[in-house]
Amino acid sequence: MEYTAEYFQAGQVLLIDKPLEWTSFDVVNKIRYSLKRYLNIKKIKVGHAGTLDPLATGLVIVCTGKATKQIEQFSGLDKQYIADVELGSTTPTYDKESEPDAVYSWEHITEELVLDKLEGFKGDIEQMPPIYSALKIKGVKAYDLARKGKDVELKARKINISKLELLEFNEKHLKLDVSCSKGTYIRSLAYDLGVALHSGAHLSGLVRTRIGDYQLKDAISIFDFEKKLASFATN
């Protein structure tokens, strides 16, 4: 396979392992820039099929050229995550992007209690999205309103969690394996689990390992992708 302008214009589906602190749009912009720089492409469509928070890493599907028409199809696929949850405190963003705003006791939480409460989140449930999210309210993103201190009213949404397994239990820290439908916020799952445990909780780490049948193990880092483009351009 050769990386050529025609190859990417015809439409390619790229599996990218998103770095920590990058937005999904950062990944798209980097790929578009690299394609233009190394393959002398003046204009090309590039888009991602599902946002991944900056503090999460893992699989992002990026489409180029004519393949961008498939983005909606990919966006609707179920997803799998490995989530780290810290018990005993909550944050406004439900993750480590913001500092804790409340502290709770956690010493009463046992592995048996966690396993029992996880059962209540399996299957079809209603989930309230975090106010610090990209959901729009009258055309304005919720996190923009929240950061300005304005009231944010979001409605609960129906989601499906098809798999929810406890991988590790270590005092204040949990590691979960989650498979879920489109629109699921793992940050909200962490927060709601804390409430169910009569404590508080927030997401302390997240890796997206699967989108539909596409696996993280088959993804390439954004840096290796750029190196491949550069090597083809110099040959």
Buried (B, 14 or more C-beta within 10 A) or exposed (E): EEBEBEBBBEBBBBBBBBBEEBBBEBBBEBBBEBBBEBBEBEEBBBBBBBBBBBBBBBBBBBBBBEBBEBBEEBBEBBBBBBBBBBBBBBBBBBBBBEEBEEEBEBEEBEEEBBEEBBEEBEEEBEBEBBBBBEBEBEEEBBBBBBEEEEEBEEEEBEBBBEEBEBEEBEEBBBBBBBBBBEBBBBBBBBBBBBEBBEBBBBBBBBBBBBBBEBEBEEBBEBEEBBBBBBEBEEE
